[in-house]
Amino acid sequence: MSKIRIGIIGYGNLGRGVQLAVKQNPDMELVGVFTRRDPSTVQVNDASVGVYLVEQAIDFQDKIDVMILCGGSAKDLPEQTPQIAQNFHTVDSFDTHALIPEFFDKVDKAAKASNKISVISVGWDPGLFSLNRLLGEVVLPQGNTYTFWGDGLSQGHSDAVRRIEGVKNAVQYTLPVKEAVDRVRNGEHPSLSTREKHTRECFVVLEDGANQEVVEHQIVTMPNYFADYDTTVHFISEEELQQNHSGMPHGGFVIRSGESGSKEKQLMEFSLKLESNPNFTSSVLVAYARAAYRLGQTGQSGAKTAFDIPFGLLSPKSAEQLRAELL
């Protein structure tokens, strides 16, 4: 049986995670890594995997089945996904929730024109958490859904901070407000604003000569990322960042609090506790790459989200195996 041939666009933390995840899936093989950097400076520690410029991806149309895009949501994916979808099935983890409908339409148009499948916005949120929000609503139609993130380091938000002029390096942590979580788990059904559910904490290394006040203002007022939250910004040294903030833990939970037919209180909760945010997210991307390939084999095209893809397509097992082993 031939393997699903995978390409990676972007070789940062997420791209390296995808490489590791592909090795855990015997029905897949990594063909190439595509980067905007000088390929000679990118070490993938695997002689069978070539490293190429992003512009060279077009030469691999007949050699790669699915491209997994590992860039940031702030600047990279809005441009890269529609472009790469012109020639390949794609999977990405675009995570700017407010902009997903607009992003979907743009990618859908490109993918349908090329008769390709583009699975967008899959990871754990959006992605697995999205599915659990949906599941909670349909099982308990009378109720409220609450999503809490953290304690953890957010890749997308950290990337957004690092894009600010004058920022040399940065990480951002999302922290759930304990009082809000306790109220939900107690079945109170509170109406919580964005600001009441989470706080954000940034640790920033400045470029020499950068204006601290200007950078802080740009962070705390950034729409879709920080403007709606109580955000604390700490300015630290590069040494302190590397020593105390090099790990990438994350997690969170989706809670559906509701009532069944006779007014019994019911609580559904799905949670994640992750030692490595990028390595877990990359594992989700790789599973959805399998689904993208299979959907493409059926002749389907266009953009898809986690809502559009049956779980069975994520698994390397046959439908018969799934029924016998997991149902």
Backbone hydrogen bonds, N-H to C=O, Kabsch-Sander energy under -0.5 kcal/mol:
donor,donor_aa,acceptor,acceptor_aa,energy
4,I,27,D,-3.0
6,I,4,I,-0.5
6,I,29,E,-3.0
7,G,66,V,-2.3
8,I,32,G,-2.2
9,I,68,I,-2.5
10,G,8,I,-0.7
10,G,34,F,-3.1
16,R,12,G,-2.5
17,G,13,N,-1.7
18,V,14,L,-2.2
19,Q,15,G,-1.9
20,L,16,R,-1.7
21,A,17,G,-2.4
22,V,18,V,-2.7
23,K,19,Q,-1.2
24,Q,20,L,-0.6
24,Q,21,A,-1.1
25,N,22,V,-1.7
28,M,25,N,-2.0
29,E,4,I,-2.3
31,V,6,I,-3.2
31,V,29,E,-0.6
32,G,6,I,-1.0
33,V,50,G,-2.6
34,F,8,I,-3.2
35,T,52,Y,-2.8
41,T,38,D,-2.4
42,V,39,P,-1.4
43,Q,41,T,-0.7
44,V,42,V,-0.6
49,V,46,D,-1.9
50,G,31,V,-1.5
50,G,48,S,-0.6
52,Y,33,V,-2.9
54,V,35,T,-1.7
56,Q,53,L,-1.9
57,A,54,V,-2.0
58,I,55,E,-0.5
59,D,56,Q,-1.7
60,F,57,A,-2.6
61,Q,58,I,-0.9
63,K,60,F,-1.6
64,I,60,F,-1.6
65,D,5,R,-2.0
66,V,5,R,-2.1
67,M,89,H,-3.0
68,I,7,G,-3.2
68,I,66,V,-0.5
69,L,67,M,-0.6
69,L,91,V,-2.9
70,C,9,I,-3.0
70,C,68,I,-0.5
77,L,72,G,-2.6
79,E,76,D,-1.2
80,Q,76,D,-2.9
81,T,77,L,-1.9
83,Q,79,E,-1.2
84,I,80,Q,-3.3
85,A,81,T,-2.4
86,Q,83,Q,-1.1
87,N,84,I,-2.0
88,F,84,I,-1.7
89,H,65,D,-0.9
90,T,117,I,-2.3
91,V,67,M,-1.7
92,D,119,V,-2.0
97,H,95,D,-1.4
99,L,96,T,-1.9
100,I,96,T,-0.5
100,I,97,H,-1.4
103,F,99,L,-2.5
104,F,100,I,-3.3
105,D,101,P,-1.9
106,K,102,E,-1.8
107,V,103,F,-2.5
108,D,104,F,-3.1
109,K,105,D,-1.9
110,A,106,K,-1.5
111,A,107,V,-2.9
112,K,108,D,-2.4
113,A,109,K,-1.6
114,S,110,A,-1.2
115,N,111,A,-0.5
115,N,112,K,-0.7
116,K,111,A,-2.9
118,S,302,G,-2.1
119,V,90,T,-2.9
120,I,118,S,-0.7
120,I,304,K,-2.8
122,V,92,D,-2.2
125,D,126,P,-0.7
128,L,123,G,-1.7
129,F,124,W,-3.0
131,L,127,G,-1.9
132,N,128,L,-1.7
133,R,129,F,-2.3
134,L,130,S,-2.2
135,L,131,L,-2.6
136,G,132,N,-2.2
137,E,133,R,-1.9
138,V,134,L,-2.1
139,V,135,L,-2.1
140,L,136,G,-2.4
143,G,141,P,-0.9
144,N,257,S,-2.6
146,Y,255,I,-3.0
148,F,253,F,-2.8
150,G,251,G,-2.8
151,D,174,T,-0.5
152,G,174,T,-1.6
153,L,249,P,-3.2
154,S,152,G,-0.5
154,S,172,Q,-2.4
155,Q,153,L,-0.6
158,S,154,S,-2.0
159,D,155,Q,-2.6
160,A,156,G,-1.9
161,V,157,H,-1.9
162,R,158,S,-2.3
163,R,159,D,-1.1
164,I,161,V,-1.7
167,V,164,I,-2.0
168,K,166,G,-0.6
168,K,205,V,-2.6
169,N,205,V,-1.7
171,V,203,F,-1.9
173,Y,201,E,-3.3
174,T,152,G,-2.8
175,L,199,T,-2.6
177,V,197,K,-2.7
178,K,176,P,-0.7
180,A,177,V,-0.7
181,V,177,V,-1.9
182,D,178,K,-2.6
183,R,179,E,-1.8
184,V,180,A,-1.8
185,R,181,V,-2.5
186,N,182,D,-1.4
187,G,184,V,-1.9
188,E,183,R,-2.2
192,L,190,P,-0.8
197,K,193,S,-1.0
197,K,194,T,-0.8
198,H,194,T,-1.4
199,T,175,L,-2.5
200,R,230,D,-2.2
201,E,173,Y,-2.5
202,C,232,T,-3.2
203,F,171,V,-2.7
204,V,202,C,-0.5
204,V,234,H,-3.2
205,V,169,N,-3.3
206,L,204,V,-0.5
207,E,166,G,-3.1
210,A,207,E,-2.1
212,Q,210,A,-0.7
215,V,211,N,-2.2
216,E,212,Q,-2.5
217,H,213,E,-2.2
218,Q,214,V,-2.1
219,I,215,V,-2.0
220,V,216,E,-2.5
221,T,217,H,-1.4
222,M,219,I,-1.7
225,Y,222,M,-1.2
226,F,222,M,-2.5
227,A,222,M,-2.4
229,Y,226,F,-2.1
230,D,198,H,-0.6
231,T,229,Y,-0.8
232,T,200,R,-2.5
234,H,202,C,-3.2
236,I,204,V,-2.4
236,I,234,H,-0.6
241,L,237,S,-2.1
242,Q,238,E,-2.4
243,Q,239,E,-2.2
244,N,240,E,-2.6
245,H,241,L,-2.1
248,M,275,E,-0.6
250,H,274,L,-2.0
252,G,272,L,-2.2
253,F,148,F,-2.5
254,V,270,F,-2.6
255,I,146,Y,-3.2
256,R,268,M,-2.8
257,S,144,N,-2.6
257,S,255,I,-0.6
258,G,256,R,-0.6
258,G,266,Q,-2.7
259,E,142,Q,-2.3
260,S,264,E,-1.7
263,K,260,S,-2.2
266,Q,258,G,-3.0
268,M,256,R,-2.6
270,F,254,V,-2.2
272,L,252,G,-2.6
274,L,250,H,-3.3
277,N,248,M,-3.6
280,F,276,S,-1.9
281,T,277,N,-2.7
282,S,278,P,-2.4
283,S,279,N,-1.1
284,V,280,F,-1.6
285,L,281,T,-2.2
286,V,282,S,-2.2
287,A,283,S,-1.7
288,Y,284,V,-2.1
289,A,285,L,-1.5
290,R,286,V,-1.3
291,A,287,A,-1.3
292,A,288,Y,-2.5
293,Y,289,A,-2.3
294,R,290,R,-2.3
295,L,291,A,-2.7
296,G,292,A,-2.3
297,Q,293,Y,-1.8
298,T,294,R,-0.9
298,T,295,L,-0.8
299,G,296,G,-1.4
300,Q,295,L,-1.6
302,G,116,K,-3.0
304,K,118,S,-2.7
308,D,305,T,-1.7
309,I,306,A,-0.9
313,L,310,P,-1.4
314,L,311,F,-2.0
315,S,311,F,-0.6
315,S,312,G,-0.8
322,L,318,S,-2.4
323,R,319,A,-2.2
324,A,320,E,-1.9
325,E,321,Q,-2.8
326,L,322,L,-2.4
327,L,322,L,-1.3
